[in-house]
């Protein structure tokens, strides 16, 4: 993922949108919780993991928070 995409995902998550990512290294999928420095903090099942944006791609999002 490029830096611009990383920034866009982080901003969307801060605004309350749900962003889903896939780790291309281990093929895990999770929901973006927040960004910390230059890393994603992701919830995978019941675990919290830290992923490098270089190993991730966005797989989906909700542009509006659920009603």
C-alpha positions as CSV (number, residue, x, y, z in Angstrom):
1,X,0.0,0.0,0.0
2,X,1.3,3.4,-0.9
3,X,1.6,6.2,1.7
4,X,-1.3,8.1,0.3
5,X,-3.6,5.1,0.7
6,X,-2.3,4.5,4.2
7,X,-3.2,8.1,5.1
8,X,-6.6,7.8,3.5
9,X,-7.4,4.6,5.5
10,X,-6.2,6.2,8.7
11,X,-8.3,9.3,8.2
12,X,-11.4,7.3,7.3
13,X,-11.0,5.2,10.4
14,X,-10.7,8.3,12.6
15,X,-13.9,9.6,11.1
16,X,-15.7,6.5,12.2
17,X,-15.7,4.4,9.0
18,X,-15.0,0.7,9.2
19,X,-12.0,-0.2,7.1
20,X,-11.1,-3.8,6.3
21,X,-7.6,-4.9,5.4
22,X,-5.8,-8.0,4.2
23,X,-2.3,-8.8,5.2
24,X,-0.7,-10.0,2.0
25,X,2.0,-11.9,3.9
26,X,-0.1,-14.3,5.9
27,X,-3.5,-13.7,4.2
28,X,-5.3,-12.7,7.4
29,X,-8.1,-10.2,7.2
30,X,-9.1,-7.7,9.9
31,X,-10.8,-4.5,10.8
32,X,-8.6,-1.3,11.1
33,X,-8.9,0.0,14.7
34,X,-6.5,2.9,14.4
35,X,-3.1,3.9,13.1
36,X,0.0,4.2,15.3
37,X,3.0,5.9,13.8
38,X,3.4,4.3,10.4
39,X,1.6,1.0,11.3
40,X,-1.9,-0.3,11.3
41,X,-3.5,-1.6,14.5
42,X,-5.9,-4.3,13.3
43,X,-8.5,-6.5,15.0
44,X,-8.3,-10.1,13.7
45,X,-11.0,-12.2,15.4
46,X,-10.4,-11.5,19.1
47,X,-6.8,-10.5,18.7
48,X,-5.2,-7.1,18.1
49,X,-2.3,-7.1,15.6
50,X,0.1,-4.5,14.2
51,X,0.7,-4.6,10.5
52,X,3.0,-2.8,8.1
53,X,1.1,-0.9,5.4
54,X,3.6,-2.3,2.8
55,X,2.1,-5.7,3.5
56,X,-1.6,-4.6,3.4
57,X,-4.4,-3.9,0.9
58,X,-7.8,-2.5,1.7
59,X,-10.5,-5.1,1.0
60,X,-13.6,-3.1,2.0
61,X,-15.0,-0.2,3.9
62,X,-18.2,1.5,5.0
63,X,-18.3,5.0,3.9
64,X,-21.0,5.8,6.5
65,X,-21.2,4.6,10.1
66,X,-24.1,2.2,10.7
67,X,-27.4,3.8,11.8
